[in-house]
Amino acid sequence: MNLLVFSAGVGFALVFALGCPNASTAGEPYPTPGAPSSRFEVRLDGVDVPVAAYKDIHYCHFRLDDAAEIEIVAKDGPVTKARIQPASRGLAAKIEGASVRFAVPAPMALVAQLDFREKLFLFADGPAERVPADALDIAKLGAVGDGETDNTVLLQTALDGLPEGGTLVIPAGHFRSGTLHLRSAMRLHLDAGALLQALDDHEAITPIPGATSYVGFLVGTDLENVSITGPGTIDGNGYVVRKAYEAALKIKKQPGRLLYLRDCENISIRDVTLRDSYSWNVQFLRTDHVEVEGIQILSDVRLSNHDGIDVVGCSHVRVEDAFVFCEDDGITPKAAEDREVSEDHLYRNLVIWAHKANGIRIGSESACRVMRNFRFENIDILNGANGIRLDTTEGAVYEDMTLRNIHIEDLLQHYDDRHERNRERRMIESQSHALVLYVDRTKESRPLGGIRRLTFEGLHWGDARYRARIDMRDALMQRLREEKTAPPVSDIVFRGCTVAGKPARTLEELGLRSSDNVLSTRVRLEP
């Protein structure tokens, strides 16, 4: 198979694979937007897979129909150690000189770390979705995918003119645009090799209506029945736009959102790659019946406040089979002040790399009455300052939550910085923790929140130097003791947990003290 690289704007390229995979190949390479990697080659059952360089990581996509052999070749010479993550997948690598081989049994997202080289992400995707026959192709409407042409007016006109339930297709190519406003009853589909990227002109990325301190690329408010699908890429051009805003306005930080949906219902985001936001990558605010599946989020970790997915004051949410590489918190349900209840969330089959924050964080925005009925299942946290953190500081009660089969691999405090030579990784706290449950009251006008009826079943972390912690400020704890207030943390169960590969037999082996009946009560460990 041959590779074709064609220019798509200054300093940019699209990498395409030409030809058809061999009859024996268990999948198909996808074109990946970006300059071709100078560090790695990847083959799927002997067929070349285009690898793109993005910032200081490299990645590729391919559809996987059946088990296949992956070969990675380091272009700069022999490999001595290969780590294929998540470790829970149990993928053993065979090293021969500069070549690393291993089998992939099913669609999944993987991180390959070969010695101390830059990271390589491999996205083995499932079957592609079909597009309706009556879908509108933006290229046929006149859009130009040359990486330079401003297509904003054409794209917005096409979105506004879609019939109810219509689909707008972005084909392979490098299409530039300013801010786009989504509409109800629509689907935006990005074909393999499609790149929708924000313009370099920062003024084309406009403030979000109703939240004007933030800028946004794809924005929607008061919508219903919206889908964004396909194996293509949405790129906010975040570093360029944010730095230009900060220079023009003489400010330290210009926050923004790559995808922002507020007061919406029936939202589906599937299979797309979202990269280079301004700060938070994806935000759902007071939005119900949300489905996110099979997406990849890639952040520029030089920019601060780069959360992965923020779910703020939402109910009936499902996030599955996603890969999140971000600078700040990975998956973070939060409260919205004008919504008393956030409930019924499912987060399942996720791979999270939170550069210097928390893999999973519930809070810290916690100004509501209750957040309840959350499930987190089959999640691999590859890196972060902390693994899991729940903090309620503004009155919310977190209750009836289950976290099952969670694997935490590396945390910031003891991670070898030779893996991160191009990045600043500063500890926010003095120590990294596998788990933190934290209760505080930041305003006397707020009630004291609580954390109750949580089950951790199959919580595993690989380094015994990391601990779990249940905590609050000493002054607040003393006040609870004097007032004989009911403990805010109660009925926490740990079942089938391990530390450094060994079953935890006592709470102390997790790093926890027995319940003190001031901060906590009925915290217990079960086999």
N, C-alpha and C positions, 0 to 999 in steps of 0.2 A: 504493500500500500504506500502511496506517495502522499506527501503533505504539501499543501498550497498555503502560502501566507500572502495575503494581500493587504495593502495599506488601507487603514480606515481612520485617517486623521493623523495629525502630528503626534509622533511618539506612541502610536497605538497600532494594533494589528488584530486581525481575526485569524485564528488558526483553524483550518479545516482539514478533515481527512477526506481523501478522494478514493473512490472505488468502493467495492462492497467487501464486507468481511468474508473470510473463508467459510465454506459450508460447515466446517467443524467448530467455528467460533460460537461461544455460548452467549454472545451479545454483540453490541454495535457501538463503536466510538461516536461520541458527539463532538461537534465543533465547540470550542471553548473560547470566548472572547478574551483577548489579551495578547501581549507580546509573547512569542514562543519562549519557553523556559530554556535558559542556558545551562541549567543544573541537572535536569533529569530527562530521561526517556521512560515511557511506560508502554508496555505491550499487554494486550488482552488475548490470551491463547495465540501469541505470536503476531498479532495484528497491532500495528502502531496506533497509539491513542494520543491525540494532540494534548500537550501539556502547556498551560498558560502560566506566565509569571504575573502575580498580582501583589504589589507592594513588596513585602519580603517573604511571601509564601508562594507556593506553586500548587496548581490544582488541575484536575481533569475530570471529565464526565464520560460515562459510558452506560449504555443500557445493558442489563444483565438478565438473560433469560434462564440460565442454568449455572451450575457451578463452573468456575473458570480459573485458569492460572493467570496470575498477575506477575509480570516481571518489571522491576524498576532497575534502571541503569543509571548510576551516578556518573555524570560526564567528566568529573574531575578526578576520578581514580578510585582505587579499591575502598571497599566498605569493611569496617571491622565489627560494627555493632548495628543491628537493625531492630528497631522497636516499632511494632505495628499495634496501634491503639484503635479502639478500646481493647484493653487486655482481656476483658470478659468474653471477647469473641474467640479467644484461644487460637489465634492464627500464628502458626509457627513459620518463621522465615528461614530460608536456606540461602546462605551467602556464598557466592563464588566470585572472587575478585570484586569488580564493580557492580556485579549483578545480584539482585535480591529477588527471590521467588517465593510465592506463597499462593495458596488456593483461597478463593472467595466463594463460599457456598450459596450466597443469596444476596439480593440488594442490600446495601448498607453503606454507611459513611465511615471512612477510615483516615487515620493520620499516620504517616510513615515518618519516623525520625531516624535518619541514617547518620550515625555518629553525631556530630554537632553541626550538620548542614542545616540550611533553611528547611522549613517544614513542607511536606508534600501531602496534600489532601486528595483522596480518591473517592469519588462519588459514584457508586454503582447503583444506578437508578432502576426502578421497575418499569413496567410497560408505559409507553407514552399515551396520553389522552388523544382521542380523536377530536377533530374540529368540524363543526357543522358545515354542510355543503354551501350554505348561504352566507358564510362568514365573509366579512369585508377585509381585504388585504390592503394595508396602508400603502404599500408600494404601488399597487394598481390605482390608488387614489392620488398618487403623485408624490408621496413621501420619498426622500432621497436618503439612502443609507450609506453615505460616503464618509461619515464621521465628522463632517464640518457643517452641513446645511442645517439651518434652524427650521425644524418641522413643527414648532409649537402650534401655530395657528391651524395648520392642516390637521394635526392630531386632535386638538381640542374640538375643532369643527366636526371631525369624524365621530368623536365620543358623544358630542351633543346630538348628533343626527342619527345615532343608532336606533333602530326600532326596538321596541320592548322585547327583552330577551335576546338581543342581538349580540354577535361576537365580532370584535375587532382584532385582527391578526397582525402581529409584527413579525415579518419574515426574517430570515437570516440577513444580517447586515448591521451596520453601526449607525443607529438613528439618534440624533441629538434633539433635545427639546428643553423648554423651560417647564415651569410648574404646570401640572395637568390636574384638572378637577374631574373626578369620577362622577358617574351618574347612576341612578337606580336601574335595576333590571338589565344589567349588562355583564359581558364577560370580556376581559382583556387577555389575549393569549399570545405568548411569545414562543415562536418556533425555536428549535435547536439552532444555535448560532446567532440568534437575535440579541442585540444589545441596545437597550433603551437607556441612554445616558444623558444626564443633565448637562446643559451648556456651561462653558467656562465663564460666561458673563454672569456674575453673581446676582445682578439685579433681575435676571430672568427667573430666579428661584425666589418666589415671593412669600411674604408672611402668610401664615395660616389664618383664615378668617376666624375670628373669635379667640385666637391665641396668637396675637400678632408679634409677640416676642420671639416666636419660633418661625423658621422658614420650613417649607415642605416641598417635596417633589411630586409624589402622588398623594392627593388629598381628597377626602370625601366627608361630608357632614349630612346628617338626616337622610341617609340612604338605606335601601333595602335590596336584597337579592343581587349582590355584587360578587363576581368571581374574577380572580387573577390566576392564570394557569400557564403551564407549559415549561419546557426545559430551558428557556432563554434567561436573560439576565437583565435586571434593573439596577442601574448604577447611578448614585446620587452625585458623583464627582465631588464627594464631600470635602476632601482636603483642599482642593482648589477653591471651591465656593466659600467654605467657612473662612479660610485665611483671607480671601478677598474682602469678605464682609468685615472681618475684624480690623483689617487695615483701613478700610474706608470709614468705618464708624469709630475707630480708635478704641475698641473694646477688647477685653481679654478672651471672651468666649461668645460665639454666635451659635446658640443651640438650634436644632432643627430635627426634622423627621424625614426619613426616606419614604415611609408609608404611614399615613395618619388617617384614621377613621374614627369619627366622633358621632355618637347618638345614632348608630346604624343598627341594622338587624339582618340576619341571614347573610353572613360574609364567608367566603371560601377563598383561601389562598393556597395554591397547590403547585408543587414541583419547581417553582421559580428559584433562581439565585438572586439574592438581594445583597448589594455590596456598596460600600463607601458612602455611608450616611453622614449627616452633619453632627448628630449626637445620637439619640435613641434611633435604632433602626426601624422598628415597627411599634406603633402605639395604637391600641384599641381603647377608646375612652367611652364609657357608658354604652357599650356596644354588646348586644346579646346574640346568641346563636352563631358563634364564631367557629369555623373549622380551618385549621392550618395543618397541612400535611405535605411531607416530602420536600420541604424547602431547605435552602442553605443560606445562612447569613455570614457574610465576610466583612469584618470591620477593618478600618485603618486604625491600628492601636496607638498611633501617635496622637490621635484626637481623644479628648476626655469626654466622659459622660456617654460612652458608647454602649448603652444597654442593648441586649439582643431583642427580646420581645417583652413589651410592657403591656400588661392587661389590667386596665385601670377601671375599677367600678363596673366590671362586666359579669354576666351570668351565662351559663350554658356554653362553655368554652371547651374545645377539644384541640390539642396540639399534639401531633404524632409524627414520628419518623423524620424529625428535623435535625439539622446540624447547625450549631450556633457557635461562631468564633467571634468573640467580642472583647472590647477593652474593659467594660464595666459589667454589671450584673447580667447573667445569662437569661434566665426565665424569671420574670418578676411580676407576679400578681400584686396589685396595689388597691387601696381604697380610693373612692372618689367622695369628696365631702358631701355632695348632694345626692348620694345613693346610700341608703342605710344598709343594704344587703348586697353582697357579692357571693354567688354560690354556683355549685355544680361545675367544677373544672376538672378536666382530665388531661394530664401531661404524660405521654407514653412513648417509649422507644426514641429517646433523645440522646444526642451526643453534644456535650457542652464544653467549650473552652472559654472560661472567663478570665481574661488576661490578668487583671489585678483586683478582682472584686469577688462576688459570690456566684457559684454555679446556679443555685436556686435561691431566690430571696423573696420571701413574703413580707411585704412592707417596703420601705419604711413609711411611705404614705399610708396612714392607718386611721384616718378620720372618718370612720363609719361605725355602725353598730356591730355588725358581724360579717366575717368571711368564713364560709363553711362548705363542707362537702367537696373537698379537693382530693384528688388522687394523683400521685406521682408514681409511675411504674417503669421499670426497665430503663433506667437513666444512667449514663456514664458521664461523670464529671471528670474530665481529663486534667484540668488545671484551674486554679483560681486562688484568691487570697483565703477564702473559706469555701467549704463544700456547700453547706446548706445553712441559711440564716433566716430565722423568723424573728422580726422585731416589731412589737406593737408599742407605739409611743404616743398615740393620739386618741386612744379610747377603744379601738377595735378589739373584739374577741375573735380569736381564731379557734375554730372547733370542728370536730369530726373530719379529720384529715388522715389519710393513709399515705405513707411513703414506703414503697415496696421495691426491693431489688435495685438498690441504688449503689453504684460503685464509684468511689472517689479515689483517683489515682495519685496525682501530684498536687501539692499546694505550694503557695508562693514562698513561704518562709524557708523551706529546705530544698527548693528547686534549683538545679544547677544553672546558673546564669549564663553559662556558655551556650545554652540553647537559645538565649534571648539577647544576644550581643548587640542587636540593632534596636533594642527597645528599652525604655525606662520602665522599671517595675519597682514601685515604691510601696512598702508596707504601710497601709493606713492604720492598722493596729499593731501592737507589739508582737502578736502571735497569730498564726493561722490556726483555724479550728475546723474539724470535720463537721461539727454541728454547733449552732448557737441558737438558744431560745432566750430572747431578751425582752423584758418588760420595763417600761419607763412611763413617766407622765411628764411631757414637756411643757404643758400649760395647766394651771390649776383649774381652769374652766372646763377641762376635759375629764371625763371619768377615767379611772384606771382600767386599762384593757386586760386581756387575759389570753392564755393559751391552754386549751383543754381537749381531752379526748383525741389525742394523736397516737397513731400506731406507726412505729418504725419496724418494718419486717424485712429482714435481709438487707440491712445497711452495712456496707463493707468499706473500710478504707485501709490502704496498704502500708501506712507508716505509723508505727506506734507512738511517734513523737507528737502526733496530732490527737486532740482530745475533743470530747463533747463538753458543752458548757451551758448551764442554766443560770441566768444572772440578772441583776438589776443594780442600780446605784445603792451604795451603802446607806446614804441618808434616807432614801425612799424605803429601804428594807427596815430600817430602824423605826420609821414612822408606821409601817404596817404592824410591826411587833407591838408598838405602844398602843395602837388603835385596835389591835386584835382583829384586823381585817382578814377575811378569808383569803387563803393563798391564791394568787392569780394564775399559777401554773398547776394543773391537776390532771390526773388520769393519763399519764404518758407511759406507753408500753413500748419496750424494745424486745424484739423477738427474732432469734436466729441471726444475730449480728456478729461480725468478725472484725478484728483489728490485727493488721499485719498477718492475715491468713489464719489467725487462731480464734476459735469461738470465744466470745465474751461470756464469762461466767458470773461476773458481778458488775454492778453499776460502776464501781470504782475502776474497773478495767476499761470502761468507756470514757473515764475522766469525770464521772458524776458523783456527787455526794448523795447520800440517802436523803429522803425528803425531810425538810426542816420544819414543815407546817407553818412557815412564814411566807417564803417565796413559793414553795412547791409542796404538793402532797400527792400521795398515791402515784409516785413514779416508780416503775418496777421493770425488772428484767425477767423475761421468760426464755426457756431453752429454744 
